[in-house]
């Protein structure tokens, strides 16, 4: 798992990258790598999210990320395999892992 903070959702991550990391680790026990903040929607969306959302649009066909914690499963070759909504937990994703391993 990798984390890409984004402040595009209700400005919930306004701090510096260091502050976001401290908050995520102290409040939620995050142990996975956290990257610098990115934009995931709009003209400023980073290349990674442009790729992920084009390969795996939402169930309604919309490529926008609706809210924080949208997750993508990527196989070892870099192919975006599946998209999961914000409410889906990492534990629930474990079933889909067997399809890509």
MOGI-V701115 format. One line per field, one symbol per residue. ss: DSSP state (2 for helix, 1 for strand, 0 for the rest). psi: psi as a letter, one per 40 degrees, with the letter a starting at -180 (. if undefined). burial: b if it has 16 or more other C-alpha atoms within 10 Angstrom, else e. A space follows every 50 residues. Layout:
BEGIN
ss: ???
psi: ???
burial: ???
END
This chain:
BEGIN
ss: 01110000000000002222222222220000111000000000002222 22222000000000000000111100000111110000022222222222 0
psi: iihgiheegffegeaidddddddddddefheihhiiiiieiadehidddd dddddgiideeheihdiiehihhhieeehhdihhidehidddedddddde .
burial: eebebbebeeeebeeeeeebbeebeeeeeeeeebeebbbbbeeeeeeebb ebbeebebeeeebbbeebbebbbbeeeeebbbbbbeeeeeeebeeeeeee e
END
